[in-house]
Amino acid sequence: MNNDLTLVFSSYQSRKLLEKILFQFQNKYKTIIIENSLDIKIKILLEKKFKNTEVIIPKENLGLAKSYNLGIKKAKTKFVFLNNPDMEISSQSIKSLIFCANKIKNFGAISPIFKNEKTYKNYKIFKEKKVNKSKLFKKFKIVEVDLLDNNLFINKKIIKNNLFDENYFLFFETFDFTKNLKKKGKKLFAVKKIKFNHLGASSLPDKFDNLVKKTRSFHYNWSKFYYLKKNFNYFYALKKIFPNIVRAIKKIIINFLNLDFYNVKLNLLELYGIFTAILFFKSFFRPKN
């Protein structure tokens, strides 16, 4: 077993995906899973099947930020790789990430990139950086970035107490986390030679489709406003969230006229999330399927 790295997963009923990942790595890495569905059967099955795996069942659904913080605190290794279960990455890619992390000093976070960047990029560059011409950076096509989202490889000692903001339940917490690291003088890197697949919400069983939609409708909007308010200012956040308010109202009218009351409820949840954040309420909404 590699003693330098712990894999941390925030999960919700993702046993089959986790089994696939853990079987692939064959107990090479210590793994911590925070199972937010609170299903004790998943803990029993996975810990029995994979000897280096610990499944933590919290008292409540923690969301992503709290789950990652718990995983980081529980990890005893130098490096921690934070993931959702809906990703596919090779064992060689993880070895390469460890190699890069050992060579790059004082980084905040490192991340592989999506195999299909036409769909989504898990990093943002706002201002071009000075190109590092070292052999390592050329070999792995490493670029310095301004924000990272998904699959964060961190060094516990480097990030120290700069953990995730637990006011977030879902969405924008990784942007906020990496932005905070950058403010603290830590650099962020995307490694373009190391790639992964992200399956997204479609990876969950169909019976959770309603739960996913409700959760996204409220929390995406709540988190967007909170992120902008925290990192810029309240009035900037209002300006940026206003188009979301307009779109939600338009969709409510259209779906109501089409007698599509299910989507009317989802649109109302969007507004609920926005105004909950605007009025300084916490992201308390926890939908039941």
Secondary structure, 3 states (H helix, E strand, C coil): CEEEEEEEEEECCCHHHHHHHHHHHCCCEEEEEEECCCCHHHHHHHHHHCCCEEEECCCCCCHHHHHHHHHHHHCCCCEEEEECCCEECCHHHHHHHHHHHHHCCCEEEEEEEECCCCCCCCEECCCCCCCCCCHHHHHHCEEEECEECCCEEEEHHHHCCCCCCCCCCCCCHHHHHHHHHHHCCCEEEEEEEEEEEECCHHHCCHHHHHHHHHHHHHHHHHHHHHHHHHHCCHHHHHHHHHHHHHHHHHHHHHHHHCCCHHHHHHHHHHHHHHHHHHCCCCCCCCCCC
